[in-house]
């Protein structure tokens, strides 16, 4: 069964550095998402992406964050000038159809630790 | 302001017990409600509910939605240790350019042998 893959599984970075989290969504999916889950807290929506542009973003997704689909398969989340509070599990998800409701399929996540 | 509220926050039961997990919501332009099971890593999809009163069932798990009272329940019968996980409820609402997913905090279920 096809699945969403994320790399790396764990990223440790010094505060102030830039990180890029990578995701390969399921190949025939059209809608892509990034979520964040701080340890012990709920899953928080960051951004959704469709047709090569951001379709929705939350208040968390400020100028520090950006997303890109550089080729036909990868979907990346860039975090500039990381802060301690950016430490969290970051999940990528994808969904097949925009019009009808389909469940999202999640990747295993990247654990980001900011030192 | 929480749009999706799950209860209880945590639950410890013995194998064989039946549990009921609750999810209440308040969103504009509701489209559907989803249940996920999250173990160590990614949430895995369990059910999607769009219509009131129609039970979805998969083995020992079942779920139902009440769109009038704005809640859903997830039932697990004859619980097993493998059911130990965080169960997430997510509500899909129509947003400006697509669908937005709102997650609850989850219910942490621990099943003791």
Interface residues (C-beta under 8 A of the other chain):
Chain A: X4 X31 X33 X35 X41 X42 X43 X44 X45 X48 X50 X55 X56 X91 X98 X101 X103 X104 X105 X106 X107 X108 X109
Chain B: X31 X32 X34 X36 X41 X42 X43 X44 X45 X48 X50 X88 X90 X92 X95 X96 X97 X98 X99 X100 X101 X102 X103 X104 X105 X106
